[in-house]
């Protein structure tokens, strides 16, 4: 029987946290030889892992980092392709890939679908004679290469800039240009996509379901099957969640907690890096005390339940909406804005009715099961007529005060046709795909339908889906921040800018709030008041 392939990974330098320890050790415990490449000194490396100088694969010069995010993903992408070129019987694994069972491949190909549209390269095996590997190496050899897989419009834009002597560097192109987007494109081009494992093989938990791995006593059987080789832990987001919401370590009865016990990993011996807020708190603790005050804990939303008037946070938590205290906390803002409307006969529209649509790689004709926010609005606004708009079908939900409209927001014409019989609204909330052009299409078509004094809200400004976002488009948050500073809308598309500027006379006020209402974080929710 052929020996198991070697597993290779890269950690630039510094300490491994318990999350990376868990993933690396899972391969050792499954019987794989594991090589961890690095550029600088490492700490907290589990026993059984061979260390290797990354310079032997890709000499350290200037690390290629994505300009918007600062992520070294470009360097990591290039490293794995060159490593595979120079190695035999080897599979690359990101340091947030947990091994469920030994990786075995009859032909050297080992990768899998992350969604219905994308093959990820977080786990990547390509044999030396792979046409895909050759294409990837050739494409990434030019830091100014023009990708053809974002559509002819973006390709033409890059070519015009190159012809003008201003080529666009890979770091300024969309995130994933050398990673999953390139992997998917070239696997399809060469026909080697046929070897890709189904989603349950390497990415059983989708990005939106990642928190399920932290739930206590959660049944993982719908996700992890006998055909699952690996579980992607979504390292950066998982680390942030653990630090900000879980006290730095998972509960022992969660999937992640159980895996730590299985591999004898102690989170306290290799803690996650502190968040900025924790670092600031630590500095305060070491500073000379000024005035001593009793130590208190924040009051959880559950202990506030039932106090005062009907509260939107209580309803959001009751119906399982991410607008409440468990995630975005939008309802804290909405309670202040919407309370005067609560017992009035108003018209209310929300776009985007249940998480998990095409923006997350699912088909528009997916089976829908609930409308948590619509249930909230129907209970909160006792005399309102509630409208819901979504690309998926929610016509099965029946209520005398609810009307459903099905619409793909990809064009203004679609929105215009779907809403032509609607008259005026007091409040509109856009919680749909979060793609910038969808948000902007919606505003241009529907802001004119807002009554004088009404509110137009756009949620989730800080996240746009890779599968939908148009390359080079001005983000909605940046668009409105420019307006706040200058009084003028400026956009990469002059026609869009002109259309928005035509509405300036009707804008009474415009406010952008950051995530968790913390000004140090990214823009998250927009509220526009109509004159």
N, C-alpha and C positions, 0 to 999 in steps of 0.2 A: 504494500500500500504506500502511495506517495506521501511524503512528509507534509505536515501542515505548512501553509505559507507563513513567512515571516511577516509580522505586523510592524510597520514603521510609522512614526509620528514625529511632530516637531513642537518643541516648546522653546521659545526664543532664549529666555533666561529667567532666573528668579525661582521663587518657591511654587511648588505644586500645591494646590489646595486639596482637600479631601475628595472633591469632585473629580479632578484629574487623576488622583491616586486610584480612586475606585475604577475608573475606566481602564487605565493602564494595567492594573492588577487583574481585572476581569479576563484580559487576554492571556496573561501569564497562567492564571488558574485554569483556563480552558486548554492549556497545552501548547500555546504559541510561543515561539521566540519573539521577543519584543525589543525593538531598537528605538530609542528616543534620541532624536537629533537635537542639538542645541548650539547656540552661538556664545552664550555667556554662562557663568556659574549657575548651577542648579541646586535646589534644596528640596527636601522631603520626597525624594524619589524612592518608590517602594523597591524592596528586594526583588531580584530576578529580572530586572530590566537592564539591558545593555545600553550604555551611553555612547554617542558618536558625534563627532565634530560636523556640524551642518555645513561648514565651509568646504568640505570635501564634495558636497553635492552642488551647492550654490554659494559661491564666495560672498562674504558680507561686504556690501558696499553701502549704498543708501537703500534702506528697506523701502519697498514699494508699499505705500499706504494709500487707502482710499481717501480722497481729499475731504469729502463731506463728513465721514464717520471717524476718520483717523485709524481705521482698522488695518492691520497688516495682512489682510486677506489676500491681496494681490501677490505679495511675496510668498505666502503660504501656497497659493494656487500654483505658482511657477515652480516652487520647490518640489511639490508632490509629482509634477509631471517629469521633472528632471530626475528625481529619485527613482521613479518607475522605469525610466529609460536606462538607468545605470544599475538596476537590480534584477535579480531573478527570483521567481517564486515569492513575490512580495506584494502585499496589499497595504495601501495607505489607510490610516484611520485617524480622524480628528480626535483630539484629546477629550471630547465630550461624547464619544461613541462607546457605549457599554456592550460588551460581548455576552450574548445569551448562550451561544453554543459555538463550537469551533467553526471557523470559516473554511469551507471546502469548495473548490471550483475545478471542474474538469478541463477547463480551457484557458484559465488565467483571467477571464472576465469576471469582475465582481463589483457590482454597483446596483443601485435600486431606485425605483420611483419614489419621490417624496410626495408627489401629488399627481393628479391626473394629467398635468401638463409638464412637470419638471422631473428630470433625473438629477439627483444630487451627487456631488463628488466628495461628501464627507467621509464615506468609505469608498475607496476606489482601487480596483484591480484592473490593470490593462497589460496584456502580454506584450513582449518586445516587438512583435510583428503587427501590433494593432494599428490600423489606419487612423483610428481616432486619436491615439497617442501621438502619431506623427503630425496630424493636423493641429493638435493642441500645442505641440512644441513649436511648430512653424508659426502659428498665429501669435503666440506669446513672445516670440523672438523680437517682435516689433512693438515697442511700448506705445506707438501711435497707430497701431493697426485699427482699421475701421471694421467694426462688426456688422455683418449683414443681417443679424437676427433680431434687430429692433425695428425693422420695417424700412421701406425705401425713403420715407421722409427724413428720418434721422440719419440714414446712410448718406443721403444727398447733402444734408447739413454739414456733416463731418467732412465730406469730400470738398465742399466749397471752402471750408475753413483751411483745409490742407492746401488746396490750390492757391489760397490767398497768403500762404506762408505762416499760418497759425494753426498747425495741427493740434488736435485735442488729445492729451495724454490719457492713458487708461485710467489713471487715478481720478480724472474728471468725468469719466463716463459712468454709466449706471453701475450701482453695486452689483457684483456677480458677473461682470463682463468677462472676466477670465475664469470664473468659477462655475457655478451650476448652469448659468445661461450658455456658456461656451461648451460645457460637457454635454448638455442636452442637444445643442445644435449639431455638434460634430458626431455624436453617436447616431443621430438620425441621418446625417449626411452620408455616413459610411455604412449604414445599415446595421451597425453593432448594437443599436438600441434593443434589438431582439433578445439580447442576453440579459437585459435588466431584470432584477428581481421585482416582484410585486411590492406594493407599499408595506405590507406586513413584514417583509423580509428585513428591512433596515430602518424604516421610519414609521413604526406602527402608531406612534403618537404624533399627530400633526402639531404644527406650531400652536394652533389655538387650543389644543387639548393638553399642552405640556403641563399645566398645573395639576392634571389628574394624577401625575406621578407623585404629588405631594399630599394627596388626600389620604386620610386615615382609613384603613380597612377597605380600600377601593378595589373592586373586582376588575382585574386587568385582563380577564379572559377574552373580552371582545377585541382587545388590542394585540396582546402577545399570544402567539399560537406556536404550534410545534414547528412552523416554518419560519419563525422569527430568529434571525441570526444576531441582530444588534438592535439596540434602542438608542436613538439620538436624544441627548439630554438638553440640547439647546443651551450650551454652556453659558454665554454671556447673560442671556435672559434668565436662565435658571439661577445663576449666581446672584443676580440682582434680586430676584424673588426671595431667595433664601435669606439674604441679608436684610431686606426691607420688611418682609412679612412673616418670616419663620424663625426669627431670632438667630439666624446664622447656621442652622442645621435642620434637616428634615425630622419630622416626627418618626419615632421608631416603628410605628405601625403603617407608615406610608410605604409605597414601593421603594422609593429611594432609601428610606431608613432601613428597610429590610435588606436591601442589597449591601449597604454598609456593614451590617452585622454579618452577612454571609461571607464577606471578604475580609472581615476583621479590620476595618478601617475606622479609626477614631477621629471624628470631626474636630475635636478639641486639640488634637496634636498637629493638625494641618488646616487651620481656619481659613475661611474665605476672606479676601481683602475687605476692609471696612469701607462702608459707603462714605461719601463726603460728609453727610450729617453726623455720622458716628465719629469720624476723625475730628470734627469740630467740637463734638461733645467731649471727646477725650482730652483735647486741648484745654477746654474749660475746666475739666476735673483736675488737671495738673496746675491750673493757674491759682494764685492766691485767692482764698475765699473772701468775698466782699460782705454779703449778707446771707446768713444761713437760712434756709427755707426747708420746710418739710418735703420729703421726697414723695411725689404722687405719681400715679399712673394715668394715662389718658382714659377717659370714660368711653367704653365701647358703645356703638350705636344701639346694641340690644338693650342696654340699660337706660337708654333715653326713650325707648318705645312707649307710646301712649301718652306722652306729656304734651300738653298744649293742643294746638289745632292739628288736623290730619297732616302728616308730614310725608313728603315724597321719599325721603330716605328710608322710612319704615316700609313704605309700599314697595320700593325697589328691592329691598332685602327680602321681603316676603315673597315676591314673585321671581326671585333669582336673576334680576337684571344687573348687568355690569355697570349701570349708572349709579348704583348705591355705594354704601360704605365699604363693600368688599373689593372694589376696584377703583373706578374713575372718580367717584364722589361728585358727579355732576349734579345730583339731586340737592346737594347743599346750596348750590347756586340757584337751581331752579325753584327751590322753595321760596327764596327771596323774590325771584322775578315773577313767578306764576301765581302766588297766593292771591293777589287781587283779582285774578281771573277765575278762581276756583268755582264760585257759585254763579258765574255768568253764563249766558247762552252764547258760547263762542264756537268758532270753527278752527280745528286743530289738525295739522298734517305732520306725520312722521314718515321719513323715507328710510328704509332699512328696518326690517321687522324681526329678524332672528339671525344671530351670528352663524357663520358657516356657509356663506354663499360663494359665488364664483371668485370673489377676491381671495378666498382661501383654497382655491383649486377645485372646488366642487361645481357640479353642473347646475345651471339655472333651474333645471327641472327636478332638483333634489326633493326628497320628501321633507316637508316642513311639519313641525310638531307643536310649536307654541309661538305666542306673540307676547312675551313678558311685558314689554313697555306699553303695548296697546292696552293690556289689562290694567296697568298702572293708570294710564290717562283716563280710561273709562271710569275707574273708581274715584280718581281725584277730581276730575272735572264733571260734576254731577249733572250738568245741563248741556255739556258740549257735544257737538258732533265730531267724531274722531275719524280722520281719513288715514289710511295706510298705503304706502307705495313701495313696491319691491319688484325685483326682477324674477323672483320665484313666486309660486302660487300660494296665496293664503286665502283664497276665496271660500275655503271650507269654514272659516271662522264667521259665525253669525251673531250679530247684535244689532238691535234697532238703531243704535247710535254709531255704528261703524260702517264705513264704506271702503272697500279695497280696490286699488288700481294697480294693474301690473304694467311694469315699464322697465326697459333697459335704458339707463341714463347715459349711454355712450354718446348720444347725440342730442342736441337741443330739440330737434324735430320730434324725437321719440317722446320727450318730456312734454312738449307742447301738445302733441296728440293725446297723450294720456290724461292731461289735466285741463283740456279745453273746456270741459263742462263745469269745472270747479270755478267758483266765484272768488270770494275773498277769504283770507285767513287772518286770525288774530296771532297765531303762533305757528311757525314751521320749524321742524328739527330735521337736519340732514345727518342721519346715522347709517348711511348706505355703504357703498363700497369703499369710501375714503380716497378713491383715486382723484387726483387734483382736477382733471378735466370734468369728471362727473360732478364734483362739488361746484365747480364754476358754471357748468351747464345748468345745474339746478338753480343756482342763485339767479342767473340771468333770466331764466324763464319764470321763476316763482316769486322773486322779490317784488315784482310789480303787482302780484296778487295779495301782498300783505296790506292789511288795513292801516290807516294812519294811526301811529302809536303802537303798532304791533311789533313782534320780535321774530327775527330770523336767526337760527342757531345752527352752527356746523360743528360737529363733534369729531374727535380723534384726528386732529390736525397733524400730529407728529408721526403718524404711520400711514404710508401709502403702499398698496399691494404691488409687488414686483410684476405680477402677471398682468396687471392692468395699467400701471403708471406709464405715461408717455415720456420717453427720454427728452430731457431738455426743457420740459414744461416748468413754468414758475409755480412753486408750491403755494397753496392757498394761504398758509400762515404768512409766508414772506410777502405775498401779494398785499394782504391787509396791513401788515406791519409797515410796509412802505407807504400805504395810504395814511396811516396814523401819523407818520413822521412828516410827510410832505403834502398831504391833502390831494394827492394824485395817484391813480392806479398805474403801475408800470408792469408790463407783462412781456414774456418772450414772444408772444403772438400779438402784434399791434392791433389786430381786429378785436381780440378779447379785451385788451386794455381800453380801447375806444368804447366798447359796449359797457364795461363797468363804469367808466368815467361819465357816461351818459346818465347814470343813476345817482351821481354824487349829490344832486340837489334834494334827493329824497332820503338821504341818510342823516338821521338826527344824531346818532352816536354809534360808536363802534368800539368794542372792547375785546381784547384777546387775553385769555387766562392760561397760565401754564399748568402742566400736569400736577395734580394734587395741590394746586393753588400755591405752588412753590416757585418763586420767580427765578430760581436758579435752574429750573428744569425747562424742557422744551415746551413750545406753544402747543396747547391741547384743545381748547374750545373757544369758538368765536360767537359773539352775540352782536347783532346789528339791530338797532332800533330805527323804525321808519318814522319820518316826520309826519 
